[in-house]
Amino acid sequence: MAYSGSASAGAITDPAMGMDAGSFSTALSLFTGFTPSQTTGGGFLDLFNDTGEVITSITFQVTVKPGLVDLIDREFICNGAGDSLPNPFFLTCALAYDNSTGQLDFVFSGVSPAGPDQGIPPLAPGCTSANADTDPCAGQGHFALIFNNGFSLTGDTGGWIASEDSPFNAPPVITLADLTTVPEPGTLPMAFTALLSLSVIAARRRRRNRPMPLT
């Protein structure tokens, strides 16, 4: 698909951002920004979750031309659980656009208690940033962002080229804007046990340090 409008003189290929499972990648904590190919307009970005917790929502941000409010919802796309490329981590992807500044957010969110859409897990136990890209660690905790037309997993053709007739005044830089994390479900009982143990120890200390009544 393509569009044209008051802010653009010609047709524009729809910019798309999809999320899929990944493998060999870069730590999310080291991610500073990504610009799709300015020759073909697409590309891939592979990352892994080194937060130590499950990511239950994550927002990526890019600056586009202001004044495109009538076109953003119709032409920019990202993938949720029911799209042509099902999102393996989140149920929905929504766009948030500031018409005056051109700030555009891609918000991946929505998790289910069962099934595949439970957020982005951390690296598997025993895996760290040092060995995240070696087997068997190049699996759990890895995810990929796709900027190709139709969420294609091959090639690097997309709608992310900056030009006079595109939504971008300059080569777009996709950055991390926000994320929400929670402990892995399996770690919650351990955390509760640890807190309970600390509570018992504190109570014993209070009893031990309590002044003796005067007789």
SULUR-V217014 format. One record per helix or strand. SS is the DSSP state (A for helix, B for strand). FROM is the first residue (numbers start at 1). TO is the last residue. If there is no record, write none. Layout:
BEGIN
ss | from | to
SS | FROM | TO
SS | FROM | TO
END
This chain:
BEGIN
ss | from | to
B | 2 | 5
B | 8 | 13
B | 16 | 21
B | 26 | 27
A | 28 | 30
B | 34 | 34
B | 41 | 41
B | 44 | 48
B | 54 | 63
A | 69 | 75
B | 77 | 78
B | 92 | 97
B | 103 | 109
B | 120 | 120
B | 142 | 146
A | 149 | 151
B | 157 | 157
B | 174 | 182
A | 185 | 209
END
